[in-house]
């Protein structure tokens, strides 16, 4: 007779710093003032299967009759295409979240992410194709896995307000200006960096402020220590 033994969940530790996660359509950037890593998203691979499903629906449809709903073989194929797209994104989100949280646990960092609950309203203003890709990607899926992995491994989790994370200077808070493709420059302190990295640095800055000096190392580097 096998007796299942429950493995105790790790207790949250006192974080030394923060690993910030900036989520975009093409890539996920995570890190802080010392670490900067990125992971390409799986949206393009998943979106191809969705396009195949939509093409089948259009092929076996007319203005008066949706034939694909009545033909079992076509319907099953369309469902399999949608299922493949969902499985690709689910597997990617699980592996990506585990990679982020393992980095945080390794260096005893907290995990910080944006509060993306208001994203649905913002998506309505985007072009149709761009909006369809973002909806297919499902930010809530990745957010769910990050939160679950953080809880599972005992990594503290900080959720911050997303306003200004991609437009404000992480050093002085000034609104930044475009300086090339996906690069921003601060007109005040002349700090310049990629838009995604700036987003991650701002998420870290907000997370540190929200934690209220709860870091174990009193000399932990702040945003003013970042070398441009």
Secondary structure, DSSP 8 states (H G I E B T S, - for coil): ---------------SEEEEEEE-SSEEEEE-SS-EEEEE-SHHHHHHHHHHHHHHHHHTB-SS-BGGGT-HHHHHHHHHHHHHHHHHHHHHHHHHHHHHHHHHHHTTEEEEEE--TTHHHHHTTS-HHHHHHHHHH-HHHHHHHHHHHHHHHT--EEEE--TTTTTB-TTT--B-EE-STTEEE-TTT--EEEHHHHHHHHHHHHHHHHHTS--S-TT---GGG---
